[in-house]
Amino acid sequence: MGKSSKPGADKLRYVVSRNGSDALNTWYTERRNIYEDYRRLFKDVSGGEPKGPTKGIALYIDSQDTKSHAEGQIGEIYFSKR
């Protein structure tokens, strides 16, 4: 988990779930508590409490900063209260 150092990215935080050392051609199941992630990642902003309803989340691969190649697929996504 961490912040971006890019200009204008003060509202962005990252959670890295997998990296290049994980097995290829394998599906993984991830479970996250998005609220707790938010609290940890944004503790410097209003004590980690959301200011209003969440407007969205982003799921993606980012390899441009490491100047490497990445490929992935995202399957079904479920949200629940617990």
PyMOL Python script that loads the backbone (N, CA, C, O; Angstrom):
from pymol import cmd

cmd.read_pdbstr("""\
ATOM      1  N   MET A   1       0.843  -1.166   0.000  1.00  0.00           N
ATOM      2  CA  MET A   1       0.000   0.000   0.000  1.00  0.00           C
ATOM      3  C   MET A   1       0.888   1.228   0.000  1.00  0.00           C
ATOM      4  O   MET A   1       1.934   1.254   0.648  1.00  0.00           O
ATOM      5  N   GLY A   2       0.469   2.230  -0.721  1.00  0.00           N
ATOM      6  CA  GLY A   2       1.262   3.444  -0.729  1.00  0.00           C
ATOM      7  C   GLY A   2       0.677   4.537  -1.580  1.00  0.00           C
ATOM      8  O   GLY A   2      -0.361   4.370  -2.221  1.00  0.00           O
ATOM      9  N   LYS A   3       1.370   5.669  -1.575  1.00  0.00           N
ATOM     10  CA  LYS A   3       0.963   6.852  -2.323  1.00  0.00           C
ATOM     11  C   LYS A   3       1.735   6.940  -3.625  1.00  0.00           C
ATOM     12  O   LYS A   3       2.789   6.326  -3.794  1.00  0.00           O
ATOM     13  N   SER A   4       1.184   7.716  -4.533  1.00  0.00           N
ATOM     14  CA  SER A   4       1.874   8.012  -5.782  1.00  0.00           C
ATOM     15  C   SER A   4       2.682   9.285  -5.598  1.00  0.00           C
ATOM     16  O   SER A   4       2.247  10.210  -4.912  1.00  0.00           O
ATOM     17  N   SER A   5       3.851   9.333  -6.206  1.00  0.00           N
ATOM     18  CA  SER A   5       4.674  10.541  -6.142  1.00  0.00           C
ATOM     19  C   SER A   5       4.445  11.448  -7.348  1.00  0.00           C
ATOM     20  O   SER A   5       5.078  12.496  -7.469  1.00  0.00           O
ATOM     21  N   LYS A   6       3.543  11.047  -8.235  1.00  0.00           N
ATOM     22  CA  LYS A   6       3.287  11.837  -9.440  1.00  0.00           C
ATOM     23  C   LYS A   6       2.532  13.120  -9.091  1.00  0.00           C
ATOM     24  O   LYS A   6       1.682  13.118  -8.201  1.00  0.00           O
ATOM     25  N   PRO A   7       2.839  14.208  -9.787  1.00  0.00           N
ATOM     26  CA  PRO A   7       2.113  15.454  -9.556  1.00  0.00           C
ATOM     27  C   PRO A   7       0.615  15.270  -9.815  1.00  0.00           C
ATOM     28  O   PRO A   7       0.223  14.632 -10.792  1.00  0.00           O
ATOM     29  N   GLY A   8      -0.209  15.828  -8.943  1.00  0.00           N
ATOM     30  CA  GLY A   8      -1.656  15.743  -9.111  1.00  0.00           C
ATOM     31  C   GLY A   8      -2.263  14.433  -8.661  1.00  0.00           C
ATOM     32  O   GLY A   8      -3.466  14.222  -8.818  1.00  0.00           O
ATOM     33  N   ALA A   9      -1.454  13.553  -8.106  1.00  0.00           N
ATOM     34  CA  ALA A   9      -1.960  12.235  -7.704  1.00  0.00           C
ATOM     35  C   ALA A   9      -2.191  12.152  -6.196  1.00  0.00           C
ATOM     36  O   ALA A   9      -2.138  11.065  -5.621  1.00  0.00           O
ATOM     37  N   ASP A  10      -2.445  13.289  -5.555  1.00  0.00           N
ATOM     38  CA  ASP A  10      -2.612  13.299  -4.107  1.00  0.00           C
ATOM     39  C   ASP A  10      -3.854  12.549  -3.628  1.00  0.00           C
ATOM     40  O   ASP A  10      -3.970  12.248  -2.440  1.00  0.00           O
ATOM     41  N   LYS A  11      -4.777  12.245  -4.530  1.00  0.00           N
ATOM     42  CA  LYS A  11      -5.984  11.506  -4.157  1.00  0.00           C
ATOM     43  C   LYS A  11      -5.878  10.024  -4.495  1.00  0.00           C
ATOM     44  O   LYS A  11      -6.836   9.275  -4.304  1.00  0.00           O
ATOM     45  N   LEU A  12      -4.725   9.598  -4.994  1.00  0.00           N
ATOM     46  CA  LEU A  12      -4.539   8.200  -5.386  1.00  0.00           C
ATOM     47  C   LEU A  12      -3.738   7.444  -4.344  1.00  0.00           C
ATOM     48  O   LEU A  12      -2.803   7.984  -3.752  1.00  0.00           O
ATOM     49  N   ARG A  13      -4.108   6.196  -4.124  1.00  0.00           N
ATOM     50  CA  ARG A  13      -3.339   5.281  -3.294  1.00  0.00           C
ATOM     51  C   ARG A  13      -3.333   3.942  -4.012  1.00  0.00           C
ATOM     52  O   ARG A  13      -4.243   3.643  -4.785  1.00  0.00           O
ATOM     53  N   TYR A  14      -2.315   3.141  -3.759  1.00  0.00           N
ATOM     54  CA  TYR A  14      -2.172   1.862  -4.453  1.00  0.00           C
ATOM     55  C   TYR A  14      -2.098   0.708  -3.469  1.00  0.00           C
ATOM     56  O   TYR A  14      -1.506   0.826  -2.396  1.00  0.00           O
ATOM     57  N   VAL A  15      -2.700  -0.399  -3.844  1.00  0.00           N
ATOM     58  CA  VAL A  15      -2.570  -1.659  -3.120  1.00  0.00           C
ATOM     59  C   VAL A  15      -2.065  -2.676  -4.138  1.00  0.00           C
ATOM     60  O   VAL A  15      -2.762  -2.983  -5.105  1.00  0.00           O
ATOM     61  N   VAL A  16      -0.881  -3.191  -3.931  1.00  0.00           N
ATOM     62  CA  VAL A  16      -0.312  -4.189  -4.839  1.00  0.00           C
ATOM     63  C   VAL A  16      -0.698  -5.565  -4.320  1.00  0.00           C
ATOM     64  O   VAL A  16      -0.325  -5.945  -3.210  1.00  0.00           O
ATOM     65  N   SER A  17      -1.446  -6.310  -5.126  1.00  0.00           N
ATOM     66  CA  SER A  17      -1.896  -7.640  -4.716  1.00  0.00           C
ATOM     67  C   SER A  17      -0.975  -8.739  -5.214  1.00  0.00           C
ATOM     68  O   SER A  17      -0.774  -9.742  -4.529  1.00  0.00           O
ATOM     69  N   ARG A  18      -0.424  -8.559  -6.384  1.00  0.00           N
ATOM     70  CA  ARG A  18       0.441  -9.578  -6.993  1.00  0.00           C
ATOM     71  C   ARG A  18       1.607  -8.880  -7.670  1.00  0.00           C
ATOM     72  O   ARG A  18       1.541  -7.689  -7.975  1.00  0.00           O
ATOM     73  N   ASN A  19       2.684  -9.636  -7.904  1.00  0.00           N
ATOM     74  CA  ASN A  19       3.823  -9.058  -8.619  1.00  0.00           C
ATOM     75  C   ASN A  19       4.402 -10.075  -9.589  1.00  0.00           C
ATOM     76  O   ASN A  19       3.844 -11.159  -9.760  1.00  0.00           O
ATOM     77  N   GLY A  20       5.501  -9.738 -10.215  1.00  0.00           N
ATOM     78  CA  GLY A  20       6.094 -10.575 -11.254  1.00  0.00           C
ATOM     79  C   GLY A  20       6.577 -11.932 -10.803  1.00  0.00           C
ATOM     80  O   GLY A  20       6.867 -12.784 -11.644  1.00  0.00           O
ATOM     81  N   SER A  21       6.675 -12.166  -9.506  1.00  0.00           N
ATOM     82  CA  SER A  21       7.154 -13.466  -9.033  1.00  0.00           C
ATOM     83  C   SER A  21       6.028 -14.483  -8.870  1.00  0.00           C
ATOM     84  O   SER A  21       6.291 -15.639  -8.538  1.00  0.00           O
ATOM     85  N   ASP A  22       4.785 -14.079  -9.097  1.00  0.00           N
ATOM     86  CA  ASP A  22       3.653 -15.008  -8.991  1.00  0.00           C
ATOM     87  C   ASP A  22       3.594 -15.921 -10.208  1.00  0.00           C
ATOM     88  O   ASP A  22       4.067 -15.566 -11.288  1.00  0.00           O
ATOM     89  N   ALA A  23       3.013 -17.093 -10.025  1.00  0.00           N
ATOM     90  CA  ALA A  23       2.928 -18.090 -11.099  1.00  0.00           C
ATOM     91  C   ALA A  23       2.091 -17.575 -12.266  1.00  0.00           C
ATOM     92  O   ALA A  23       1.057 -16.936 -12.069  1.00  0.00           O
ATOM     93  N   LEU A  24       2.548 -17.859 -13.475  1.00  0.00           N
ATOM     94  CA  LEU A  24       1.805 -17.491 -14.678  1.00  0.00           C
ATOM     95  C   LEU A  24       0.671 -18.482 -14.908  1.00  0.00           C
ATOM     96  O   LEU A  24       0.692 -19.598 -14.388  1.00  0.00           O
ATOM     97  N   ASN A  25      -0.313 -18.066 -15.688  1.00  0.00           N
ATOM     98  CA  ASN A  25      -1.444 -18.918 -16.078  1.00  0.00           C
ATOM     99  C   ASN A  25      -2.181 -19.492 -14.876  1.00  0.00           C
ATOM    100  O   ASN A  25      -2.643 -20.633 -14.911  1.00  0.00           O
ATOM    101  N   THR A  26      -2.290 -18.709 -13.824  1.00  0.00           N
ATOM    102  CA  THR A  26      -2.970 -19.134 -12.605  1.00  0.00           C
ATOM    103  C   THR A  26      -3.970 -18.064 -12.204  1.00  0.00           C
ATOM    104  O   THR A  26      -3.636 -16.879 -12.184  1.00  0.00           O
ATOM    105  N   TRP A  27      -5.194 -18.467 -11.885  1.00  0.00           N
ATOM    106  CA  TRP A  27      -6.192 -17.541 -11.370  1.00  0.00           C
ATOM    107  C   TRP A  27      -6.039 -17.471  -9.856  1.00  0.00           C
ATOM    108  O   TRP A  27      -5.865 -18.496  -9.197  1.00  0.00           O
ATOM    109  N   TYR A  28      -6.103 -16.282  -9.314  1.00  0.00           N
ATOM    110  CA  TYR A  28      -6.020 -16.072  -7.872  1.00  0.00           C
ATOM    111  C   TYR A  28      -7.313 -15.431  -7.389  1.00  0.00           C
ATOM    112  O   TYR A  28      -7.938 -14.653  -8.109  1.00  0.00           O
ATOM    113  N   THR A  29      -7.702 -15.760  -6.185  1.00  0.00           N
ATOM    114  CA  THR A  29      -8.843 -15.114  -5.546  1.00  0.00           C
ATOM    115  C   THR A  29      -8.304 -14.147  -4.507  1.00  0.00           C
ATOM    116  O   THR A  29      -7.474 -14.517  -3.677  1.00  0.00           O
ATOM    117  N   GLU A  30      -8.773 -12.922  -4.553  1.00  0.00           N
ATOM    118  CA  GLU A  30      -8.350 -11.905  -3.593  1.00  0.00           C
ATOM    119  C   GLU A  30      -9.549 -11.479  -2.764  1.00  0.00           C
ATOM    120  O   GLU A  30     -10.660 -11.367  -3.281  1.00  0.00           O
ATOM    121  N   ARG A  31      -9.325 -11.245  -1.494  1.00  0.00           N
ATOM    122  CA  ARG A  31     -10.355 -10.682  -0.620  1.00  0.00           C
ATOM    123  C   ARG A  31      -9.774  -9.441   0.025  1.00  0.00           C
ATOM    124  O   ARG A  31      -8.675  -9.475   0.578  1.00  0.00           O
ATOM    125  N   ARG A  32     -10.507  -8.357  -0.046  1.00  0.00           N
ATOM    126  CA  ARG A  32     -10.055  -7.102   0.549  1.00  0.00           C
ATOM    127  C   ARG A  32     -11.188  -6.506   1.359  1.00  0.00           C
ATOM    128  O   ARG A  32     -12.357  -6.655   1.004  1.00  0.00           O
ATOM    129  N   ASN A  33     -10.851  -5.840   2.431  1.00  0.00           N
ATOM    130  CA  ASN A  33     -11.799  -5.012   3.158  1.00  0.00           C
ATOM    131  C   ASN A  33     -11.514  -3.589   2.687  1.00  0.00           C
ATOM    132  O   ASN A  33     -10.619  -2.918   3.202  1.00  0.00           O
ATOM    133  N   ILE A  34     -12.275  -3.148   1.718  1.00  0.00           N
ATOM    134  CA  ILE A  34     -12.003  -1.868   1.066  1.00  0.00           C
ATOM    135  C   ILE A  34     -12.105  -0.706   2.053  1.00  0.00           C
ATOM    136  O   ILE A  34     -11.342   0.255   1.962  1.00  0.00           O
ATOM    137  N   TYR A  35     -13.037  -0.791   2.984  1.00  0.00           N
ATOM    138  CA  TYR A  35     -13.172   0.271   3.985  1.00  0.00           C
ATOM    139  C   TYR A  35     -11.909   0.363   4.846  1.00  0.00           C
ATOM    140  O   TYR A  35     -11.396   1.459   5.072  1.00  0.00           O
ATOM    141  N   GLU A  36     -11.411  -0.765   5.323  1.00  0.00           N
ATOM    142  CA  GLU A  36     -10.189  -0.754   6.139  1.00  0.00           C
ATOM    143  C   GLU A  36      -8.978  -0.330   5.312  1.00  0.00           C
ATOM    144  O   GLU A  36      -8.106   0.378   5.814  1.00  0.00           O
ATOM    145  N   ASP A  37      -8.915  -0.753   4.057  1.00  0.00           N
ATOM    146  CA  ASP A  37      -7.844  -0.282   3.168  1.00  0.00           C
ATOM    147  C   ASP A  37      -7.888   1.241   3.072  1.00  0.00           C
ATOM    148  O   ASP A  37      -6.859   1.908   3.177  1.00  0.00           O
ATOM    149  N   TYR A  38      -9.081   1.780   2.873  1.00  0.00           N
ATOM    150  CA  TYR A  38      -9.250   3.231   2.765  1.00  0.00           C
ATOM    151  C   TYR A  38      -8.751   3.917   4.032  1.00  0.00           C
ATOM    152  O   TYR A  38      -8.009   4.898   3.971  1.00  0.00           O
ATOM    153  N   ARG A  39      -9.166   3.392   5.172  1.00  0.00           N
ATOM    154  CA  ARG A  39      -8.759   4.007   6.445  1.00  0.00           C
ATOM    155  C   ARG A  39      -7.240   4.032   6.593  1.00  0.00           C
ATOM    156  O   ARG A  39      -6.677   5.036   7.029  1.00  0.00           O
ATOM    157  N   ARG A  40      -6.579   2.944   6.237  1.00  0.00           N
ATOM    158  CA  ARG A  40      -5.116   2.886   6.338  1.00  0.00           C
ATOM    159  C   ARG A  40      -4.443   3.805   5.316  1.00  0.00           C
ATOM    160  O   ARG A  40      -3.484   4.508   5.636  1.00  0.00           O
ATOM    161  N   LEU A  41      -4.950   3.790   4.100  1.00  0.00           N
ATOM    162  CA  LEU A  41      -4.313   4.553   3.028  1.00  0.00           C
ATOM    163  C   LEU A  41      -4.534   6.053   3.140  1.00  0.00           C
ATOM    164  O   LEU A  41      -3.676   6.842   2.746  1.00  0.00           O
ATOM    165  N   PHE A  42      -5.682   6.448   3.675  1.00  0.00           N
ATOM    166  CA  PHE A  42      -6.022   7.871   3.738  1.00  0.00           C
ATOM    167  C   PHE A  42      -6.040   8.396   5.172  1.00  0.00           C
ATOM    168  O   PHE A  42      -6.778   9.336   5.468  1.00  0.00           O
ATOM    169  N   LYS A  43      -5.246   7.811   6.067  1.00  0.00           N
ATOM    170  CA  LYS A  43      -5.245   8.278   7.453  1.00  0.00           C
ATOM    171  C   LYS A  43      -4.755   9.717   7.566  1.00  0.00           C
ATOM    172  O   LYS A  43      -5.037  10.397   8.553  1.00  0.00           O
ATOM    173  N   ASP A  44      -4.020  10.181   6.552  1.00  0.00           N
ATOM    174  CA  ASP A  44      -3.561  11.570   6.541  1.00  0.00           C
ATOM    175  C   ASP A  44      -4.639  12.534   6.055  1.00  0.00           C
ATOM    176  O   ASP A  44      -4.447  13.749   6.108  1.00  0.00           O
ATOM    177  N   VAL A  45      -5.765  12.012   5.584  1.00  0.00           N
ATOM    178  CA  VAL A  45      -6.871  12.839   5.090  1.00  0.00           C
ATOM    179  C   VAL A  45      -8.082  12.584   5.984  1.00  0.00           C
ATOM    180  O   VAL A  45      -8.653  11.494   5.962  1.00  0.00           O
ATOM    181  N   SER A  46      -8.466  13.564   6.750  1.00  0.00           N
ATOM    182  CA  SER A  46      -9.615  13.497   7.669  1.00  0.00           C
ATOM    183  C   SER A  46      -9.628  12.215   8.503  1.00  0.00           C
ATOM    184  O   SER A  46     -10.679  11.602   8.688  1.00  0.00           O
ATOM    185  N   GLY A  47      -8.474  11.818   8.996  1.00  0.00           N
ATOM    186  CA  GLY A  47      -8.393  10.670   9.893  1.00  0.00           C
ATOM    187  C   GLY A  47      -8.742   9.344   9.264  1.00  0.00           C
ATOM    188  O   GLY A  47      -8.995   8.374   9.978  1.00  0.00           O
ATOM    189  N   GLY A  48      -8.763   9.276   7.952  1.00  0.00           N
ATOM    190  CA  GLY A  48      -9.066   8.024   7.272  1.00  0.00           C
ATOM    191  C   GLY A  48     -10.546   7.744   7.110  1.00  0.00           C
ATOM    192  O   GLY A  48     -10.923   6.656   6.675  1.00  0.00           O
ATOM    193  N   GLU A  49     -11.382   8.694   7.446  1.00  0.00           N
ATOM    194  CA  GLU A  49     -12.826   8.496   7.280  1.00  0.00           C
ATOM    195  C   GLU A  49     -13.281   9.119   5.967  1.00  0.00           C
ATOM    196  O   GLU A  49     -12.940  10.267   5.681  1.00  0.00           O
ATOM    197  N   PRO A  50     -14.047   8.381   5.164  1.00  0.00           N
ATOM    198  CA  PRO A  50     -14.555   8.938   3.902  1.00  0.00           C
ATOM    199  C   PRO A  50     -15.387  10.190   4.145  1.00  0.00           C
ATOM    200  O   PRO A  50     -16.104  10.283   5.141  1.00  0.00           O
ATOM    201  N   LYS A  51     -15.288  11.144   3.238  1.00  0.00           N
ATOM    202  CA  LYS A  51     -16.055  12.388   3.353  1.00  0.00           C
ATOM    203  C   LYS A  51     -17.466  12.250   2.806  1.00  0.00           C
ATOM    204  O   LYS A  51     -18.307  13.117   3.042  1.00  0.00           O
ATOM    205  N   GLY A  52     -17.730  11.197   2.097  1.00  0.00           N
ATOM    206  CA  GLY A  52     -19.038  10.974   1.499  1.00  0.00           C
ATOM    207  C   GLY A  52     -19.056   9.598   0.870  1.00  0.00           C
ATOM    208  O   GLY A  52     -18.166   8.786   1.122  1.00  0.00           O
ATOM    209  N   PRO A  53     -20.056   9.327   0.058  1.00  0.00           N
ATOM    210  CA  PRO A  53     -20.138   8.008  -0.574  1.00  0.00           C
ATOM    211  C   PRO A  53     -18.979   7.769  -1.545  1.00  0.00           C
ATOM    212  O   PRO A  53     -18.510   8.690  -2.214  1.00  0.00           O
ATOM    213  N   THR A  54     -18.538   6.541  -1.607  1.00  0.00           N
ATOM    214  CA  THR A  54     -17.485   6.162  -2.545  1.00  0.00           C
ATOM    215  C   THR A  54     -18.027   6.273  -3.960  1.00  0.00           C
ATOM    216  O   THR A  54     -19.123   5.795  -4.250  1.00  0.00           O
ATOM    217  N   LYS A  55     -17.265   6.899  -4.834  1.00  0.00           N
ATOM    218  CA  LYS A  55     -17.711   7.102  -6.214  1.00  0.00           C
ATOM    219  C   LYS A  55     -17.159   6.054  -7.155  1.00  0.00           C
ATOM    220  O   LYS A  55     -17.638   5.921  -8.281  1.00  0.00           O
ATOM    221  N   GLY A  56     -16.160   5.305  -6.714  1.00  0.00           N
ATOM    222  CA  GLY A  56     -15.628   4.260  -7.578  1.00  0.00           C
ATOM    223  C   GLY A  56     -14.310   3.716  -7.069  1.00  0.00           C
ATOM    224  O   GLY A  56     -13.678   4.284  -6.178  1.00  0.00           O
ATOM    225  N   ILE A  57     -13.919   2.619  -7.648  1.00  0.00           N
ATOM    226  CA  ILE A  57     -12.599   2.049  -7.414  1.00  0.00           C
ATOM    227  C   ILE A  57     -12.015   1.702  -8.778  1.00  0.00           C
ATOM    228  O   ILE A  57     -12.754   1.573  -9.754  1.00  0.00           O
ATOM    229  N   ALA A  58     -10.723   1.553  -8.852  1.00  0.00           N
ATOM    230  CA  ALA A  58     -10.074   1.190 -10.114  1.00  0.00           C
ATOM    231  C   ALA A  58      -9.247  -0.069  -9.904  1.00  0.00           C
ATOM    232  O   ALA A  58      -8.557  -0.216  -8.895  1.00  0.00           O
ATOM    233  N   LEU A  59      -9.328  -0.964 -10.862  1.00  0.00           N
ATOM    234  CA  LEU A  59      -8.529  -2.183 -10.862  1.00  0.00           C
ATOM    235  C   LEU A  59      -7.732  -2.183 -12.151  1.00  0.00           C
ATOM    236  O   LEU A  59      -8.307  -2.122 -13.238  1.00  0.00           O
ATOM    237  N   TYR A  60      -6.416  -2.252 -12.042  1.00  0.00           N
ATOM    238  CA  TYR A  60      -5.627  -2.204 -13.267  1.00  0.00           C
ATOM    239  C   TYR A  60      -4.212  -2.703 -13.043  1.00  0.00           C
ATOM    240  O   TYR A  60      -3.784  -2.939 -11.913  1.00  0.00           O
ATOM    241  N   ILE A  61      -3.502  -2.857 -14.140  1.00  0.00           N
ATOM    242  CA  ILE A  61      -2.091  -3.223 -14.147  1.00  0.00           C
ATOM    243  C   ILE A  61      -1.321  -1.960 -14.501  1.00  0.00           C
ATOM    244  O   ILE A  61      -1.746  -1.193 -15.365  1.00  0.00           O
ATOM    245  N   ASP A  62      -0.203  -1.742 -13.846  1.00  0.00           N
ATOM    246  CA  ASP A  62       0.604  -0.562 -14.141  1.00  0.00           C
ATOM    247  C   ASP A  62       2.071  -0.966 -14.192  1.00  0.00           C
ATOM    248  O   ASP A  62       2.674  -1.278 -13.166  1.00  0.00           O
ATOM    249  N   SER A  63       2.632  -0.958 -15.380  1.00  0.00           N
ATOM    250  CA  SER A  63       4.048  -1.306 -15.509  1.00  0.00           C
ATOM    251  C   SER A  63       4.852  -0.195 -16.180  1.00  0.00           C
ATOM    252  O   SER A  63       6.039  -0.368 -16.456  1.00  0.00           O
ATOM    253  N   GLN A  64       4.210   0.947 -16.444  1.00  0.00           N
ATOM    254  CA  GLN A  64       4.927   2.002 -17.156  1.00  0.00           C
ATOM    255  C   GLN A  64       6.049   2.602 -16.317  1.00  0.00           C
ATOM    256  O   GLN A  64       7.088   2.968 -16.868  1.00  0.00           O
ATOM    257  N   ASP A  65       5.873   2.715 -15.003  1.00  0.00           N
ATOM    258  CA  ASP A  65       6.927   3.289 -14.171  1.00  0.00           C
ATOM    259  C   ASP A  65       8.135   2.371 -14.044  1.00  0.00           C
ATOM    260  O   ASP A  65       9.256   2.843 -13.849  1.00  0.00           O
ATOM    261  N   THR A  66       7.917   1.073 -14.151  1.00  0.00           N
ATOM    262  CA  THR A  66       9.035   0.125 -14.081  1.00  0.00           C
ATOM    263  C   THR A  66       9.581  -0.192 -15.465  1.00  0.00           C
ATOM    264  O   THR A  66      10.536  -0.955 -15.610  1.00  0.00           O
ATOM    265  N   LYS A  67       8.963   0.405 -16.481  1.00  0.00           N
ATOM    266  CA  LYS A  67       9.367   0.198 -17.880  1.00  0.00           C
ATOM    267  C   LYS A  67       9.455  -1.293 -18.218  1.00  0.00           C
ATOM    268  O   LYS A  67      10.401  -1.764 -18.851  1.00  0.00           O
ATOM    269  N   SER A  68       8.428  -2.007 -17.766  1.00  0.00           N
ATOM    270  CA  SER A  68       8.358  -3.446 -18.019  1.00  0.00           C
ATOM    271  C   SER A  68       7.053  -3.760 -18.739  1.00  0.00           C
ATOM    272  O   SER A  68       6.289  -2.852 -19.069  1.00  0.00           O
ATOM    273  N   HIS A  69       6.802  -5.013 -18.978  1.00  0.00           N
ATOM    274  CA  HIS A  69       5.589  -5.450 -19.661  1.00  0.00           C
ATOM    275  C   HIS A  69       4.740  -6.236 -18.671  1.00  0.00           C
ATOM    276  O   HIS A  69       5.262  -7.035 -17.895  1.00  0.00           O
ATOM    277  N   ALA A  70       3.448  -6.009 -18.700  1.00  0.00           N
ATOM    278  CA  ALA A  70       2.539  -6.747 -17.819  1.00  0.00           C
ATOM    279  C   ALA A  70       1.261  -7.051 -18.570  1.00  0.00           C
ATOM    280  O   ALA A  70       0.845  -6.292 -19.446  1.00  0.00           O
ATOM    281  N   GLU A  71       0.654  -8.143 -18.229  1.00  0.00           N
ATOM    282  CA  GLU A  71      -0.610  -8.543 -18.834  1.00  0.00           C
ATOM    283  C   GLU A  71      -1.429  -9.234 -17.760  1.00  0.00           C
ATOM    284  O   GLU A  71      -0.881  -9.966 -16.935  1.00  0.00           O
ATOM    285  N   GLY A  72      -2.709  -9.014 -17.761  1.00  0.00           N
ATOM    286  CA  GLY A  72      -3.556  -9.658 -16.763  1.00  0.00           C
ATOM    287  C   GLY A  72      -5.003  -9.663 -17.188  1.00  0.00           C
ATOM    288  O   GLY A  72      -5.399  -8.973 -18.127  1.00  0.00           O
ATOM    289  N   GLN A  73      -5.769 -10.438 -16.494  1.00  0.00           N
ATOM    290  CA  GLN A  73      -7.208 -10.500 -16.720  1.00  0.00           C
ATOM    291  C   GLN A  73      -7.895 -10.384 -15.372  1.00  0.00           C
ATOM    292  O   GLN A  73      -7.418 -10.922 -14.372  1.00  0.00           O
ATOM    293  N   ILE A  74      -9.001  -9.690 -15.349  1.00  0.00           N
ATOM    294  CA  ILE A  74      -9.787  -9.544 -14.130  1.00  0.00           C
ATOM    295  C   ILE A  74     -11.115 -10.229 -14.373  1.00  0.00           C
ATOM    296  O   ILE A  74     -11.829  -9.902 -15.321  1.00  0.00           O
ATOM    297  N   GLY A  75     -11.440 -11.173 -13.521  1.00  0.00           N
ATOM    298  CA  GLY A  75     -12.675 -11.940 -13.667  1.00  0.00           C
ATOM    299  C   GLY A  75     -13.821 -11.286 -12.914  1.00  0.00           C
ATOM    300  O   GLY A  75     -13.876 -10.063 -12.785  1.00  0.00           O
ATOM    301  N   GLU A  76     -14.722 -12.096 -12.425  1.00  0.00           N
ATOM    302  CA  GLU A  76     -15.904 -11.593 -11.728  1.00  0.00           C
ATOM    303  C   GLU A  76     -15.517 -10.904 -10.424  1.00  0.00           C
ATOM    304  O   GLU A  76     -14.631 -11.363  -9.704  1.00  0.00           O
ATOM    305  N   ILE A  77     -16.187  -9.807 -10.134  1.00  0.00           N
ATOM    306  CA  ILE A  77     -15.926  -9.031  -8.928  1.00  0.00           C
ATOM    307  C   ILE A  77     -17.212  -8.976  -8.115  1.00  0.00           C
ATOM    308  O   ILE A  77     -18.287  -8.714  -8.655  1.00  0.00           O
ATOM    309  N   TYR A  78     -17.096  -9.220  -6.835  1.00  0.00           N
ATOM    310  CA  TYR A  78     -18.248  -9.191  -5.936  1.00  0.00           C
ATOM    311  C   TYR A  78     -17.959  -8.244  -4.786  1.00  0.00           C
ATOM    312  O   TYR A  78     -16.834  -8.178  -4.291  1.00  0.00           O
ATOM    313  N   PHE A  79     -18.969  -7.520  -4.369  1.00  0.00           N
ATOM    314  CA  PHE A  79     -18.880  -6.672  -3.191  1.00  0.00           C
ATOM    315  C   PHE A  79     -19.942  -7.136  -2.211  1.00  0.00           C
ATOM    316  O   PHE A  79     -21.063  -7.456  -2.604  1.00  0.00           O
ATOM    317  N   SER A  80     -19.588  -7.171  -0.941  1.00  0.00           N
ATOM    318  CA  SER A  80     -20.555  -7.567   0.084  1.00  0.00           C
ATOM    319  C   SER A  80     -20.273  -6.784   1.358  1.00  0.00           C
ATOM    320  O   SER A  80     -19.226  -6.152   1.501  1.00  0.00           O
ATOM    321  N   LYS A  81     -21.218  -6.840   2.268  1.00  0.00           N
ATOM    322  CA  LYS A  81     -21.027  -6.150   3.546  1.00  0.00           C
ATOM    323  C   LYS A  81     -20.106  -6.931   4.462  1.00  0.00           C
ATOM    324  O   LYS A  81     -19.600  -6.363   5.430  1.00  0.00           O
ATOM    325  N   ARG A  82     -19.870  -8.187   4.206  1.00  0.00           N
ATOM    326  CA  ARG A  82     -18.924  -9.059   4.928  1.00  0.00           C
ATOM    327  C   ARG A  82     -19.254 -10.469   4.680  1.00  0.00           C
ATOM    328  O   ARG A  82     -18.580 -11.361   5.195  1.00  0.00           O
TER     329      ARG A  82
END
""", "prot")
cmd.dss("prot")
cmd.show_as("cartoon", "prot")
cmd.util.cbc("prot")
cmd.orient("prot")
